[in-house]
Amino acid sequence: MAIAGREIHRKRPAQDLPRREVVLTPWGHDDLEVHREFGLKALQNARLARLIEEAYCQDASLSTRMPCLLTNITPKSIRERLIPLWGADIRLPVAGTAKKYRRGQVFRSTAALAQFLAGEQPSAIRQRLWVSLTTWQQYQVDFLHVAQLTGEGLEATSIAQHLTLDPTLDAVRHTLWPLLTPADSTRPLRPVC
């Protein structure tokens, strides 16, 4: 059971907060890729980030205790592992997180693609954001799909519905859309085929 809502940071006892059941993936095939390529700590970090993102996509927030139980990592260690990403404005919301770590505006996928489009090497991006090669390729496929839908003149909410996403998801409204729209124009970019 996770805490219902995406942004739970009120100073209330945990038992007073509404709960929601979520489906999480404590182990995935991508974990093996991350472990093979970047090591055990990267595997643990990737799993931790995935659990937080999966809960967020189901309109819930994990308390620090839940990832501790699923990953066998202490709360202090979890915070220390997430601080570099929080400092890079990556959105990994954990219930009760300090205000200075809640500024994150983009998810790992969006940050990875933005850094790639800015000219950084994919291997460095993947290592820094704990992303497997399979997940990296899926990010690219999803981005091209969204770019293609944008090229067809669809609005962000229509794209979200087409991709069976919640149209209020921040990833669509605030993170993917600016990447697809040039700053000096109101017309979206056309995908490069």
SULBELTA-V173845 format. One record per helix or strand. SS is the DSSP state (H for helix, E for strand). FROM is the first residue (numbers start at 0). TO is the last residue. If there is no record, write none. Layout:
BEGIN
ss=SS from=FROM to=TO
ss=SS from=FROM to=TO
END
This chain:
BEGIN
ss=E from=1 to=3
ss=H from=13 to=15
ss=E from=18 to=19
ss=H from=28 to=37
ss=H from=39 to=56
ss=E from=59 to=61
ss=H from=63 to=70
ss=H from=74 to=86
ss=E from=89 to=89
ss=E from=93 to=93
ss=H from=98 to=100
ss=E from=105 to=105
ss=H from=107 to=116
ss=H from=121 to=128
ss=H from=132 to=150
ss=H from=155 to=161
ss=H from=169 to=179
ss=E from=180 to=180
ss=E from=187 to=187
END
